[in-house]
Amino acid sequence: MEATIVERSREASAESVHDPARPHLRDARLITLATHGRQTLRSRNILFSEGDPAIEIFEVVKGAVMVLRPLSGGRRQILDVVGPGRMVGFTARAAHDCTAIALAATQVIAFKRRDGLMRRKGGKDFDNAVLAEVDRLRRLAALPRKTAIERLATFLVDLLDDGDEPQVVRLLLSRQEIADHLGLVLETVSRGFFALKQRGVIARAGRTTVKVIDCAALRRIATGDGEVAS
């Protein structure tokens, strides 16, 4: 059953998350989520905020959700970008310690954390979903040990479909958000795109899309086997 979306009168954007004047986002909530319903969010709607009770876990059905944590001095750390088939909201705490924001028109399904029905979600073993997230977190934990170009390649590889045929991937994050996610500065991300283009790995990098023409090379760079210097 479709759940009703209750929207407040004013809009919130991802930029408001790291606005030092509004550190807790308590007045920026746009929606109220019902349990066990398919929810629809517009781009930059907030799924949950830091400090909200962690009583639900969400499966992304369509679109993507950016998970971030505000830091001191107006900075932020983008922890993950969660796309279709993945779940968001896992925490062992009673309250969320991060904020989740839709990056595009997004649909999610909410599950109560302690509901026995979570053990099977749409025929997919819930335990497998949890283990997949643990595996992904381990890969993300390795990012600081990688060079700048390897971090950018890792980010792009996560957007690829299977296979080595050339493909166009959609960038839901801005260049600055990519930098925040990878622990880099904006200029380094721009240089990374340029280096990949010079190497012939990508053909073009626009504001919202990147054409990857050598997927195998991109994967090699992501794992540290490529030859592109950072």
C-alpha positions as CSV (number, residue, x, y, z in Angstrom):
1,M,0.0,0.0,0.0
2,E,1.3,3.4,-1.0
3,A,2.1,5.5,2.1
4,T,1.1,9.2,2.2
5,I,3.9,11.7,2.0
6,V,3.4,14.6,4.3
7,E,5.5,17.5,3.0
8,R,6.3,20.7,4.9
9,S,6.0,24.0,3.2
10,R,9.7,24.8,2.9
11,E,12.3,23.0,0.9
12,A,15.6,21.6,2.2
13,S,18.7,20.9,0.1
14,A,21.8,18.8,0.6
15,E,23.7,22.0,1.2
16,S,21.6,22.7,4.3
17,V,23.0,19.6,5.9
18,H,26.4,21.2,6.4
19,D,25.1,24.7,7.1
20,P,26.7,25.6,10.5
21,A,23.6,27.7,11.3
22,R,21.4,24.6,11.1
23,P,23.5,21.7,12.4
24,H,20.8,19.3,13.5
25,L,18.2,19.6,10.7
26,R,15.4,19.4,13.1
27,D,13.3,21.9,11.2
28,A,14.2,20.5,7.7
29,R,12.2,17.3,7.7
30,L,10.1,17.1,4.6
31,I,8.4,13.7,4.9
32,T,6.9,11.3,7.5
33,L,7.5,7.7,6.6
34,A,5.0,4.9,7.4
35,T,6.2,1.4,8.0
36,H,6.0,-1.4,5.4
37,G,5.0,1.0,2.6
38,R,6.5,2.1,-0.6
39,Q,7.7,5.7,-0.2
40,T,8.4,8.3,-2.9
41,L,10.9,11.1,-2.4
42,R,11.8,14.0,-4.6
43,S,15.4,14.9,-5.3
44,R,17.0,16.3,-2.1
45,N,14.2,15.2,0.1
46,I,15.5,13.9,3.5
47,L,14.9,10.2,4.3
48,F,16.1,10.5,7.8
49,S,18.3,12.9,9.8
50,E,21.0,12.5,12.3
51,G,19.4,12.0,15.7
52,D,16.2,10.6,14.4
53,P,15.0,7.3,16.1
54,A,16.4,4.4,14.2
55,I,13.2,2.3,14.1
56,E,13.2,1.5,10.4
57,I,15.5,0.2,7.7
58,F,14.9,1.2,4.1
59,E,15.4,-0.7,0.8
60,V,16.0,1.5,-2.2
61,V,13.8,0.4,-5.1
62,K,14.5,3.2,-7.5
63,G,16.8,6.2,-7.5
64,A,19.6,6.8,-5.0
65,V,20.2,8.0,-1.5
66,M,23.3,9.9,-0.3
67,V,24.4,9.1,3.3
68,L,26.4,11.8,5.0
69,R,27.5,13.1,8.4
70,P,28.1,16.8,9.1
71,L,31.5,17.7,10.5
72,S,32.8,20.7,12.4
73,G,33.4,24.0,10.5
74,G,30.6,23.5,8.0
75,R,32.3,20.4,6.5
76,R,30.7,17.1,5.8
77,Q,31.6,13.5,5.1
78,I,29.7,11.6,2.5
79,L,29.7,8.1,3.7
80,D,27.9,6.2,0.9
81,V,25.7,6.4,-2.1
82,V,23.0,3.8,-2.0
83,G,21.3,2.7,-5.2
84,P,18.5,0.2,-6.2
85,G,18.7,-3.2,-4.5
86,R,20.6,-2.0,-1.5
87,M,19.4,-1.0,2.0
88,V,20.1,2.0,4.1
89,G,19.6,2.8,7.8
90,F,21.6,0.0,9.4
91,T,22.8,1.0,12.9
92,A,23.3,-0.7,16.2
93,R,22.3,2.6,18.0
94,A,18.9,3.8,19.1
95,A,19.2,6.9,16.9
96,H,20.7,7.5,13.4
97,D,24.2,9.0,13.5
98,C,24.0,10.3,9.9
99,T,21.6,11.8,7.4
100,A,20.2,10.2,4.3
101,I,19.1,12.4,1.3
102,A,17.5,11.4,-2.0
103,L,19.8,12.3,-5.0
104,A,17.0,12.0,-7.5
105,A,13.4,10.9,-7.7
106,T,13.6,7.9,-5.3
107,Q,11.4,5.1,-4.1
108,V,12.1,3.1,-0.9
109,I,10.4,0.5,1.2
110,A,10.5,0.8,5.0
111,F,10.9,-2.1,7.3
112,K,10.8,-2.1,11.1
113,R,14.1,-3.1,12.5
114,R,12.7,-5.7,14.9
115,D,9.9,-7.0,12.7
116,G,10.2,-10.7,12.0
117,L,9.1,-10.0,8.4
118,M,12.4,-8.4,7.7
119,R,14.0,-11.9,7.6
120,R,12.6,-12.2,4.1
121,K,12.2,-9.1,2.0
122,G,10.6,-9.8,-1.3
123,G,12.0,-13.3,-1.4
124,K,15.6,-12.1,-0.9
125,D,17.3,-13.3,2.3
126,F,17.7,-10.3,4.6
127,D,20.9,-11.8,6.1
128,N,22.5,-11.7,2.6
129,A,21.6,-8.0,2.3
130,V,23.3,-7.3,5.6
131,L,26.4,-9.2,4.6
132,A,26.5,-7.3,1.3
133,E,26.5,-4.1,3.2
134,V,29.3,-5.3,5.5
135,D,31.4,-6.3,2.5
136,R,30.8,-2.8,0.9
137,L,31.8,-1.1,4.1
138,R,35.1,-3.0,4.1
139,R,35.8,-1.8,0.6
140,L,35.0,1.8,1.5
141,A,37.3,1.5,4.5
142,A,40.2,0.8,2.0
143,L,39.7,4.1,0.2
144,P,42.1,6.2,2.4
145,R,44.9,3.8,1.4
146,K,44.3,4.4,-2.3
147,T,45.7,7.2,-4.5
148,A,43.4,9.9,-5.7
149,I,43.0,8.4,-9.1
150,E,42.3,5.0,-7.6
151,R,39.6,6.5,-5.4
152,L,37.9,8.1,-8.3
153,A,38.1,4.9,-10.4
154,T,36.6,3.0,-7.5
155,F,33.7,5.4,-7.3
156,L,33.0,5.1,-11.1
157,V,33.3,1.3,-11.0
158,D,30.5,1.1,-8.5
159,L,28.3,2.8,-11.1
160,L,29.1,0.4,-13.9
161,D,26.9,-2.4,-15.1
162,D,28.5,-5.9,-15.6
163,G,30.5,-6.4,-18.7
164,D,33.3,-4.5,-20.5
165,E,31.3,-2.8,-23.2
166,P,31.5,1.0,-23.3
167,Q,28.7,2.6,-21.3
168,V,27.4,5.9,-20.1
169,V,27.0,6.2,-16.3
170,R,24.9,8.8,-14.6
171,L,26.5,11.0,-11.9
172,L,24.0,11.8,-9.2
173,L,26.7,13.6,-7.1
174,S,28.2,16.9,-8.0
175,R,32.0,17.2,-8.4
176,Q,32.1,18.7,-4.9
177,E,30.0,15.9,-3.4
178,I,32.3,13.3,-5.1
179,A,35.3,15.1,-3.5
180,D,33.6,15.0,-0.1
181,H,32.8,11.3,-0.6
182,L,36.3,10.3,-1.6
183,G,38.1,12.6,0.9
184,L,39.6,14.7,-1.8
185,V,39.4,18.4,-2.9
186,L,37.5,19.5,-5.9
187,E,40.6,20.3,-8.0
188,T,41.9,16.8,-7.4
189,V,38.7,15.3,-8.6
190,S,38.7,17.4,-11.8
191,R,42.3,16.4,-12.5
192,G,41.4,12.8,-12.0
193,F,38.7,13.0,-14.6
194,F,41.1,14.7,-17.0
195,A,43.8,12.0,-16.3
196,L,41.3,9.2,-17.1
197,K,40.3,10.9,-20.3
198,Q,43.9,11.4,-21.3
199,R,44.5,7.7,-20.7
200,G,41.6,6.8,-22.9
201,V,39.6,5.2,-20.1
202,I,36.7,7.7,-20.4
203,A,35.6,9.7,-23.5
204,R,34.0,12.5,-21.7
205,A,32.9,13.7,-18.3
206,G,30.0,16.1,-18.2
207,R,28.2,17.5,-15.2
208,T,25.7,14.6,-15.0
209,T,27.2,11.7,-17.0
210,V,30.5,10.0,-17.8
211,K,31.1,7.8,-20.9
212,V,33.4,4.9,-19.9
213,I,35.0,3.4,-23.0
214,D,37.4,1.0,-21.3
215,C,35.7,-0.6,-18.3
216,A,38.4,-3.2,-17.8
217,A,41.1,-0.5,-17.5
218,L,38.9,1.4,-15.0
219,R,38.5,-1.7,-12.9
220,R,42.3,-2.3,-13.0
221,I,43.0,1.3,-11.9
222,A,40.5,0.9,-9.0
223,T,42.3,-2.1,-7.7
224,G,45.8,-0.5,-8.0
225,D,46.8,-2.4,-11.1
226,G,46.5,0.6,-13.6
227,E,49.2,2.8,-14.8
228,V,47.6,6.2,-14.4
229,A,49.4,8.5,-11.9
230,S,47.5,10.4,-9.3
